[in-house]
Amino acid sequence: MSARAKANENDSSATTAAGQIRMPRAPADDGGLPSAGEGGGGLLSAGEAASGLVSAGESPEGLAGAPGAGTPQRVRRRSKPFDFSIHYGLVVLLVVEILFFRLYGGTSAVYLSHANLVALIGNQAVVCIVALAALVPLTAGYIDLSPGAITGVASIASATAVSRFHAPVLLAIVIGIVIGTLLGTVNGFLIARFEFSSIVTTLGVSTALTGLMVWYTGGSTIGSNIPQSFTSFGSLNWLGIPRVAYVMVPVILICWFVLENTPFGRYLQATASNPRSARLVGLNVKRNILTAFMLTGFLSGVAGVLLTARSGAADSTTGPSYLFPALAAVFLGATTIHPGRPNTWGTVIGIFFVAFGVSGLSLVGASAWAPDVFNGVILIVAAGMAIVFARRRGGGPRLF
């Protein structure tokens, strides 16, 4: 046999003595990503990435090797209650919590009264928007610790505009929102352009802003000469519903639509899953991160304006105090609806889970320290559960 024939025989399939077919061995996969041009253009385009990126651990059913591809139907049926508890367990706990305080003798008469519900919803409007502000960069895997401080600055700015400079209410609202957006842009520029740590950067910005607020206000409250039309919006109701809820609900719906149903939201999720892969498929990661922090500043500005309208004044402590309840709600929300991933509806459920719990404790007559302990414990438990669920998914934001 010629050398060429022997080579052809070695490259082709060979029949062993046992009658088995031995196929040529494929090159070992070292886990590396193909470079541009390898695989005949196998890299996804940006549009394909936006609509078709699948995070680790989320293989479609039916694919070879996908989890559950060969699972009997009987086993799948058994897992449905467990899957329901994973995705909607917090909703069930919220219902149980409400029923408990409704049936408990010390709170049953007041807990679900119209007055208590109106106060609860009105008080949570600012917290909800601050939480959504923190949610936007967290969707991309970046923790922002500044929404509370930015909310405080926007509140002081709008209150100062109408109180000391007698600006029209509409102009004061615009000033508060613009200042919040600018501060968010500064955060985004430092983190996206210079790749600063988001935690360190936003913590530093938050601390600096808190100090500046104390300096500007002198530790006092700005509350004189604020127009009645401004404060009425935050304190009065329309059709039995707090007026601030008419701002909160559209903000929730817009955030849900943007983060869950637009290419921008999918870009942020792709960045959280794997920033390097997001860059390889053509996503402008820096621009998306900058935009996310700009949106955080914008939402914090809206929250600051609502805070001034709700309280009828502004000071240096109220805004920053919203940070940890907001973060508790965001991390708690990452344990439901889409476990392991921060999401809008989970955040809203987390906010009202904490709110109904604190309201019940207050009606029972718990001490002033009880809400802080409740929020702290919820934050620790929520963060731990979010980590567990993210690992079960096999991926998730880099902070997990």
Beta strands, then each sheet from edge to edge (+ up, - down):
strand 1: 14-15
strand 2: 21-22
strand 3: 237-238
strand 4: 241-242
sheet 1: 1+ 2-
sheet 2: 3+ 4-
end
